[in-house]
Amino acid sequence: MDKYRNTYIGIIFQSSNLLPHLTALENVILSMDISKVKIKDKKAYALELLKKVGLNENIANRRILKLSGGEQQRVAIAISLSYNPKVILADEPISNLDEKIEKKSKFIDLAKK
């Protein structure tokens, strides 16, 4: 069951459920490792995902507890996308994002449909 969930189902919790001792980037890479994603350069792919949700490389290299609630939620969104799941289950994924960020995110447009 865990293998199925870690491969085919992405989950975005209302509270981000990130590992605080890791950086944003390390959290995304760890998710890909758990899901056994076959990507040659996981770091580059993780940075690309983080940029897509509005987090630059400087923020990506910060520990989770140094990020705002909205930034943490965007890391959680990047994690859910990191292994290209077939289905994403989301519990109010944009509740911690400010309105300006909401409007910029491509994922937000998908979540509202």
Buried (B, 14 or more C-beta within 10 A) or exposed (E): EEEEEBBEBBBBBBEBEBEEEBBBBBBBBBBBEBBEBEBEEBBEBBBEBBBBBBBEEEBBBBBBEEBEEBBBBBBBBBBBBBBEBEEBEBEEBBEBBEEEBBEEBEBBEEBEE
